[in-house]
Amino acid sequence: MNYWPLLGIVIVVLGFALRFNPLLVVVSAALATGVLAGLDLVAVIEALGKAFNDNRYISVTWIILPVIGLLERYGLQQRARAVIEGMRGATMGKLLVAYLAFRQVTAALGMKDIGGHPQAVRPLVAPMAEAAAQKTHGELSGGERDKVKAMAAATDNVGLFFGEDIFFAIASILLIQGVFESAGYPLTPLQLSVWAIPTAICAFLIHGSRILAFDRRLGRVRR
């Protein structure tokens, strides 16, 4: 048995331990593994190119990050705060509950990438929640600001996690189906999706209650 291809694992471990460029480390490990397995160097490079081309849509999501960085540099967060400060009756609790509902519904329809921490929570949801809390309860301390941001991030997580399973073409549903089928319980993805609806409703009610309770606690602390 040829164990030389396993040298690629050693290259990855050493490369990351020595803090080399991750892309350089991974590509070097792939080339070494392919060549040591007896493949032609051109064939290995061709396989890498084919894999990248077949999955190129995954890289498209990274294009949005520089755009968000530029928007933040030119005042996106400040503008988000100003919008909330100008709305009558806006509170942190109402805002985050509304975002929770939006996140769950869009995830249930398969649009799980429409929100997220880098593209929605950090530049928009967290500053708006912070501004709403400050508008309702007055100036916040550093710790309270961090708690508001953490609640905004948690809201995105809960909305996505419990909403995406309602969409039957998601990878998690297919994984659950495979586990049940291997245990002798053949179920269709649609059946699993239907039974994910009560769980999503419970998650919305529980986390929505946590958001509103947190908003009330902030008010009591400020008094």
N, C-alpha and C positions, 0 to 999 in steps of 0.2 A: 504493500500500500504506500502511495506517495504522500508524505506528510509535508513536503515543501510548500504547497499552496497555503498552508496555515501560517506561513511567515507574514502574510498580509495582516493577520490579527496583531502580530507583534509590532508591525509598522504603525498600525493605528494607535495601539496603546502607548508606544514610545513617542510618537508624534504629538499626541495630545498631552502626554506627561511633560514633554519639553516645550509645549506651547507653540508649536509650529503652526503655520497657516492651515486651518482645518481642510480647506478645499485641496490644497497641495497634498496633505496627508492622505485623504481619502482616495484621490486619484492615483497617487503613488502606490497605495496598498492594492487598489484594483488592478493596476498594471502588473505589479509584482505577482499577485495571485494568478492572474491569467497566464503570464509567461511561465511561471513555475509549474502550472498545471499542464503545460505542453502546448498551449495555444500560440499562434503566430501573433507578434506584436500588433500588426495591422488589424488582425481579427479582433483583438482585445479592444483597440481604439474604436473599431467599427461597432462593437457591441455597446461600448459606452455612449457613442453618438446616437445609436438607435434608441437606447433606453432614455436618453435625455429628450430626444425628439418625440417619443411616444408619450412622455409625461411632461411636456413643456408647459401645459396649461397650469401645472402646479406652481411654476415660477412666476406666473403672471401676477399672483397675489402680492408678491414682494414689491412690485412696481408702485403700489399705492403708498408704501411707507415713506419714501422721500417726498411724495406729494403732501402727506399729512405733516411731515416735518416742516416743510415750507409754509403750510397754512398756519401751523402753530407759531412759527417765527414771525408771521405777519398778523398775529392777533386773533387767531381762531378761538382760543380759550377765553380771552377777554370779551370777545363778541358773544360767545355762548353765555357768559355770566350776565352781560348787559341785557340779553333777550329775556332771561329769567327775571332779572330785577325789574324789568318793565312790565311784567305780567301780573295782573291782579289775582290774588288768591293762590298763587303758585307756592307750594310747599315741597320740601324734599321728599316727604312720604308719597304725595300724589305723583310727583315726577317719576320716582323710581318704580312705583307700582305700575304706572303707565308703560314704562320701558320694559318691565318684566312681562307684561301682557304682549307688547310688541315683539319682544325677543322670542317668546314661546310660540306665538302664532306664525311668525316668519320661519322659525326652525321647523315647525310642524308642516309647513308647505315646502320644505326642502331648501329654503334660502338661509342656510346656517351661517354663511359668510357675510351676510348683510350687516351684522354687528360685530362685536369682538372687542378685546381690550385695546389693541393698538389703533384700530380704525374708528372706534366709536366711544369706548369708555374714557380713555385718557384725554382725547381732545375735546369731547363734547359732554358726555353724560356726567362724569365726575365734576368738572367745573360748574355745570348747571346745577347739580345737586348741592354742591358746596355753596353756590350763590343763593339758592333757595333756602337752605338752612340758615345762612347768615341773615337773609332778609327777614325770616320769621323769628329767629331766636337771638339776633344780634351777633356781635363779633365772636368768632370761634377761636378756641385755643389751638395750638399745633396738634395736640393729641386728638381733639375733636374733629379737626379737618382730616386727619388720617383715618379716623373711623368712618367718616362720611365717604371718603374715597374707597375704603375697603368694602363698604356696603354696596357702593355702585358696582365694583368689580364682582362681588358675590352675586349681585342681581343678574348680571350678564351670564355668569356661570350656571346659575339655577335655571334661568330661562332657556338657555341652549341645551343643557343636559337633559331636562325633562320634556323639552319640546321636540327635539330631533327624533326621538323614538316613535313619534306619531307618524313620521314620514317613513313608509314601509321600504323605500329604496335606499335607506341609509346603511352604512357598514355595520353599525351596532346591532341593528335588527337581524341582519344576515348572520352575524356571529351568534346571537341568541338562538336563532333558528337552528344553526348547526349543532349547538350544545344540546338542545332539546331532542333533536333528531338522533344524535348519537346515544342518547339515553332512552330511546324508544318512544319518544313523544313527537310524532310528525305534526308540525304546525306550519301554516303558511305565513309569510311576512305580514299579510293583511290582518290575520288573526292577532298576531303579536302587537301590531300597531293599534288596533282597536282597544286592546287591554292596556295600552300605554296611556290612553286618554284619562282614565280615573286617577292614575298616578300623577299626571301633569296637572290636573285640576287641584289635587291635594297639595302638590308642590307650590302652586300659585297661591293658594289660600294660606299655607303655612308661612312661606317667605314674605308674602304681602303683609301678613300680620306682624312679622318680625320687623319689616321696614317701618310700619306705622308706629309700632311700639318704640323703636329706636328714635323716631322723630319726636315722640312725646317725651322720652327720657331726656333728650337734648333740651327741650323746653323747660323741664323741671330743674335741670342742672343750672340753666341760665338764670332762673329765678332765685 
